[in-house]
């Protein structure tokens, strides 16, 4: 489920289910959620439940059940509870992370205050305030790994809707609107200073203009799409009408072949002229398209803070756009594109490949006659003509490659205009940058391989089982023994080769899938012969990828984890059950859902017990969790105790279960990424809130609808 979309639609979520607070509807799946969002009654109910005026900046909605916090996915029954919640650290963090969004190359806070790229990266003159260091090249520094990591770790804080700052350390902060580093004691005074107010108004004005421009661009794109679709339909209708008209004319009239050919050439020229008149000047049309898409220098911003180069068809990080525009690859394609626009403006179009072949075949006699005449011409003039034809052929070849760039990439062909070479990912072969060569290589891959038919060599056991009766056997006993020895030797030799290939594959990160070898480092398929495997491993690309992987492993090593069996970890447990929830309080510190505690997770609408590795039906869960095998697996499961405020268990080696999210993640690096997601933070905050509420109820009274069960660790 897309949780951020749920929260904005006032839908409170749990591990599996969701509940719309404005419509009071129970939703079970993503399809139910998507369908519910589009209902007019939901939109009407959502508009009738605006933000509570007192807590408007904290996105607290007043609903029938109480007060709902969009940032934290929490429901409160009294306004007093809301007042305590909005000052909590977790709420402030969620608020800051959701009040910021990236638009093109800038960051916008509160939907109206723009923060430029330098301020966001903490760059003040030649000093980086985030990394606390000086730099020589701004682009190199802000694209480095250390800077990116520090940028993520430094927290952004807000003061109402007029002050956004980054806390650098305990004694200083950076004002993101003024891009100044100031002492922490000056926060209250800096907000009221005239310079700050002036810059804040300027940033707010630019932010509003940016937002309006995005809306305009989106509207123009939709209108352009609709108009282009209507034009295409009209042109198709017109083409069908002209084709039918031509067919009727051809049936009614009889002309000589020469006259037909002459008229067809005239009609082709007139149709080409009409098509050119319908289209604008190519340069003007391209400029209009770039303005509609918001593409500056052929680069348009896409989702997740990344950009797309329309010329190179590359998806790149926003921080490396400037180096990419100055790169040799982009400049080469830009030059080719500019030359092509000039040709289109002059009406010069490359001839189709099929037509040229037909012309060469049909006019063979004319070409021979012309060749005899050309032999009488001057040699210097002939050399100049050949050079011009070669240059034009190369240009046409590059135009064909540029037109077919997307098709080549779909067939695992990498085009490098800098080196003038192409490479095939499937067979790691280097090709000349020629259209016919690349096209021929793609067709070779599509042809079925001509494999020799080989008969399997029977083993000694199979030979014995397939012996015919004595009266039909034509071979003597000694001959039979020789055949068995020969087959055993052949099988032993083949097994030795297979063992050698398997050993070599394991040593160099190669896996055998679907009848071919696959290199995980280079992401390519390889032939299964030992020679081809060795050639690939000794290649430059494989060595480069291996070095990159080793460096990454050395930079990000898995920390030493402190583990303890769950039977020793748990000192006390309290079970809480009512009409809505069924939780377990562990050591008076962790509030975990009962299904998460039993490590029974939901995967593709099926239930699976992680410690037992069994798929369960919903009606078998209660019976399974009391079986001796499950109890033993639970008590022996290791708990990761080296992370504070997290209940993490390891049901299998290098497989980690998050108690708050009831989710299984493979690999510690991926699990650390899971801990930093907004989904996990929201569920952990919800669990901590339920922990406080449940402990308070346990201490004060037991007369409510909840039934408290005391569970013993030995009965897991």
URKA-V292349 format. One line per field, one symbol per residue. ss: DSSP state (~ for helix, > for strand, _ for the rest). psi: psi as a letter, one per 40 degrees, with the letter a starting at -180 (. if undefined). burial: # if it has 9 or more other ideal C-beta (glycine too) atoms within 8 Angstrom, else .. Layout:
ss: ???
psi: ???
burial: ???
//
This chain:
ss: __~~~~~~__>>>____>>>____>>>__~~~~~~~~__~~~~~~~~___>_~~~~~~_>>>>__>>>>____>>>__~~~~~~~___~~~~~~~~~~_>>>>__>>>>___>>>_~~~~__>>__>>____>>___~~~~~__~~~~~~~~~__>>>>___>>>>>____>>>>____>>>>~~~~~~~~~_~~~~~~~~~~~~~~~~~~~~~~~~~~~~~~~~~~~~~~~~~~~~~~~~~~~~~~~~~~~____~~~~~~~~~~~~~~~~~~~~~~___~~~~~~~~~~~~__>__>>>____>>>>____>>>>~~~~~~~~~_~~~~~~~~~~~~~~~~~~~______~~~~~~~~~~_~~~~~~~~~~~~___~~~~~~~~~~~~~~~~~~~~~~~~~_~~~~~~__>>>>____>>>>_____>>>__~~~~~~~~~~~~_____________~~~~~~____~~~____~~~~~~~~~~~~~~~~~~~~~~~~~~~~~~~__>>>>__>>>>____>>>___~~~~~~~~__~~~~~~~~~~~~~~~~_______>>>~~~~___>>>>>____>>>>>___>>>>~~~~__>>>>__>>>>____>>>_~~~~~~~___~~~~~~~~~_>>>_______>>>>>__>>>>____>>>>_~~~~~~~~__~~~~~~~~~~~~~~~~~~~~~~~______>>>>>_~~~_
psi: igddddddefhhiaddiihhddefihhdiddddddddehddddddddegiihddfdeefhihidebhhhddefihieidddddddeeidddddddddeeiihhbeihhieeehihiddddefhhbfhhddefiiidhddddeeidddddddddhihiihbfehhihhdadeiihhddefihiideedddddeidddddddddddddddddddddddddddddddddddddddddddddddddddddddddddihiiddddddddddddddddddddddiihdddddddddddefhhffhihaiffiihhddefhhiiddfdddddeiddddddddddddddddddeehiiiiddddddddddfddddddddddddeiidddddddddddddddddddddddddeddddddffhhhhedefiiihddefihiighddddddddddddihhgihhhhihiiddddddehiiddeheiidddddddddddddddddddddddddddddddffhihhfeiihhddefiiiieiddddddddeiddddddddddddddddgihihhhihiddddhdiihhhhaddigihhhffdhhiiddddefhihhffihhhddefihiideeddddeeiddddddddehhhheehifhghigdihfhhhhddefihhhhddddddddeidddddddddddddddddddddddifeaeihhhhiidef.
burial: ..#.###.#####.#.#######...#....##..##.#..#..##..#.##..##.####.#...##########..#.##..##...#########.#.##..####..####...######..#####...#...#####...##.##..#.###....####.#...######.#..#.#..#..##....##.##..##.###.##.##..#..##..#.....................#.............#..#...#..............#..##.###.####..####....########..###.##.###...######.##.###.###..........#...#......#..............#............########.##..##..######...#####..#..#.#.#.###.##..#.............#...#................#..##..##.##..#..#..###.##..#.#.#...####.##.#.#.#.#.###.#..#..##.##..#..............####.##..######....#####..#############....######...#....#..##....##.########.....######...########.##..#.##..##..#.############..##.##.......#.#..#.#..#
//
